[in-house]
């Protein structure tokens, strides 16, 4: 992010509030990756609002329901303000929002081949949450097609189970061939 770029874009400036006025959720079970979130804030600024409960139904004003670690990273960076969306929900709804915000992320998956393509197309990994070792591991996992398990090598022969590669070769659990993608940037 350029040095003169705003921490909070104009489109999010209206709902910005002092970070010091916000309280973390009192029972947040999530352990966020503060280092990755901080790197993202430094690189990109804030690009989505955190969710704050007004607290008239819980007795805990300005409690963060989604974005607890984003607010913590902003505090560590010395930010004065952060953009929020405000709700006013009861105790049970607040707890459910905290849980589902984290759980839906846990349940999601990746098209790892597409992810590897996107990451290798970038000029660098800054602000992505990935480092070179993680990208290399991802590339190793996606460089060859997965073996296909067959019930046997022939109908009714009773031969041991074997795998075949997508090219028709037989595999005994080892990946055949080698290959890796090239990145646009060096390590």
C-alpha positions in Angstrom: 0.0 0.0 0.0 1.4 3.4 -0.9 2.6 5.4 2.2 -0.1 8.1 1.5 -3.0 5.7 1.0 -5.7 6.0 3.6 -6.0 3.3 6.2 -9.7 3.3 5.8 -11.0 4.1 2.2 -13.5 6.9 1.8 -16.3 4.4 1.2 -15.8 3.1 4.8 -14.9 6.4 6.5 -18.5 7.3 7.5 -19.0 4.3 9.8 -15.5 4.6 11.4 -15.4 4.8 15.2 -12.5 5.1 17.7 -10.8 1.7 18.1 -10.5 2.5 21.9 -14.3 2.6 22.2 -14.6 -1.0 21.1 -14.5 -4.1 23.4 -13.6 -7.6 22.2 -16.3 -10.3 22.5 -16.1 -11.5 26.0 -16.1 -15.2 25.1 -14.4 -15.3 21.7 -13.2 -18.9 21.1 -11.2 -18.0 18.0 -7.5 -17.7 18.0 -6.8 -15.5 15.0 -3.5 -15.2 13.1 -2.6 -11.7 14.3 0.6 -11.5 12.2 -1.2 -12.3 9.0 -4.1 -9.8 9.8 -1.6 -7.1 10.7 0.3 -7.7 7.4 -2.9 -7.4 5.5 -3.9 -4.1 7.2 -0.4 -2.7 6.5 -0.5 -3.8 2.9 -4.2 -3.2 2.0 -5.7 -1.0 4.8 -9.1 -1.9 6.0 -11.3 -3.3 3.2 -14.3 -4.6 5.1 -16.1 -3.4 8.2 -16.0 -5.2 11.5 -19.3 -6.1 13.2 -20.1 -4.5 16.5 -23.1 -5.1 18.8 -24.5 -1.9 20.3 -25.2 -3.9 23.5 -28.5 -2.5 24.6 -29.8 -6.1 24.9 -26.7 -7.6 26.4 -25.4 -4.9 28.7 -22.0 -4.9 27.0 -21.8 -1.8 24.7 -19.7 -1.7 21.6 -18.7 -5.4 21.7 -17.1 -6.8 18.6 -18.9 -9.8 17.1 -16.9 -10.3 13.9 -13.4 -8.8 13.5 -12.0 -9.1 17.0 -8.5 -9.8 15.7 -8.7 -7.1 13.0 -9.5 -4.6 15.8 -6.6 -6.0 17.9 -4.2 -5.6 14.9 -5.4 -2.1 14.3 -4.8 -1.2 17.9 -1.2 -2.7 17.7 -0.6 -0.6 14.6 -1.7 2.5 16.4 -4.8 3.2 14.4 -7.2 5.7 16.0 -10.3 4.5 14.1 -11.8 1.5 12.4 -14.9 1.1 10.2 -17.8 -0.8 11.8 -21.3 -2.1 11.0 -23.5 -1.9 14.1 -26.2 -4.4 15.2 -28.2 -4.5 18.3 -28.8 -8.2 19.2 -29.5 -10.3 22.3 -27.1 -12.6 24.0 -27.9 -15.8 22.1 -27.9 -14.0 18.7 -24.5 -12.4 19.5 -23.0 -15.7 20.4 -24.4 -17.3 17.3 -22.9 -14.5 15.1 -19.5 -15.0 16.7 -19.6 -18.7 16.1 -21.0 -18.7 12.6 -18.6 -16.0 11.4 -15.7 -18.3 12.3 -17.3 -21.6 11.5 -18.3 -20.7 7.9 -14.6 -19.9 7.3 -13.6 -23.3 8.7 -16.1 -25.1 6.5 -14.9 -23.4 3.3 -12.3 -25.0 1.1 -10.2 -24.1 -1.9 -9.7 -25.0 -5.5 -6.0 -25.5 -4.7 -5.0 -25.5 -8.4 -6.7 -22.2 -9.0 -5.3 -20.8 -5.7 -1.8 -21.8 -6.8 -2.3 -20.2 -10.2 -3.5 -16.9 -8.6 -0.6 -16.8 -6.1 2.0 -17.6 -8.8 0.5 -14.8 -11.0 1.1 -12.2 -8.3 4.2 -10.1 -8.3 4.9 -11.0 -4.6 3.1 -12.7 -1.7 2.9 -9.6 0.6 -0.5 -9.2 2.2 -1.8 -12.6 1.0 -1.4 -14.6 4.2 1.0 -17.0 2.3 4.7 -17.2 2.4 7.1 -18.8 -0.1 7.3 -22.1 1.8 3.5 -22.4 1.9 3.3 -21.7 -1.8 5.9 -24.3 -2.6 4.0 -26.8 -0.5 0.8 -25.9 -2.4 2.6 -26.2 -5.7 4.0 -29.7 -4.7 0.4 -30.8 -3.9 -1.0 -29.6 -7.2 1.8 -30.4 -9.6 0.5 -33.9 -10.5 -2.9 -35.4 -10.7 -4.0 -37.5 -7.8 -3.9 -41.3 -8.4 -7.2 -43.0 -9.1 -8.0 -46.0 -6.9 -9.3 -49.0 -8.7 -10.8 -52.1 -7.0 -8.4 -54.4 -8.7 -6.3 -54.7 -11.9 -8.9 -56.9 -13.6 -12.4 -58.0 -12.9 -12.5 -61.0 -10.6 -8.7 -61.7 -10.7 -8.2 -61.1 -7.0 -5.0 -59.2 -7.7 -4.0 -56.6 -5.1 -5.3 -53.1 -5.4 -3.3 -50.7 -7.5 -3.6 -47.1 -8.5 -3.4 -45.8 -12.0 -2.2 -42.4 -13.0 -4.3 -40.2 -15.3 -2.0 -41.2 -18.1 -2.8 -44.9 -17.5 0.4 -45.9 -15.8 0.4 -48.1 -12.7 1.4 -46.6 -9.4 2.1 -48.3 -6.2 1.4 -45.3 -4.0 4.3 -43.2 -5.3 3.7 -40.3 -7.5 5.3 -40.6 -10.9 7.1 -37.9 -12.8 8.0 -34.4 -11.6 7.0 -31.0 -12.3 6.3 -27.6 -10.7 4.9 -24.3 -11.7 7.1 -21.4 -12.3 6.4 -18.2 -10.5 6.8 -14.7 -11.9 9.0 -13.7 -9.0 12.0 -15.3 -7.4 12.4 -16.6 -3.9 
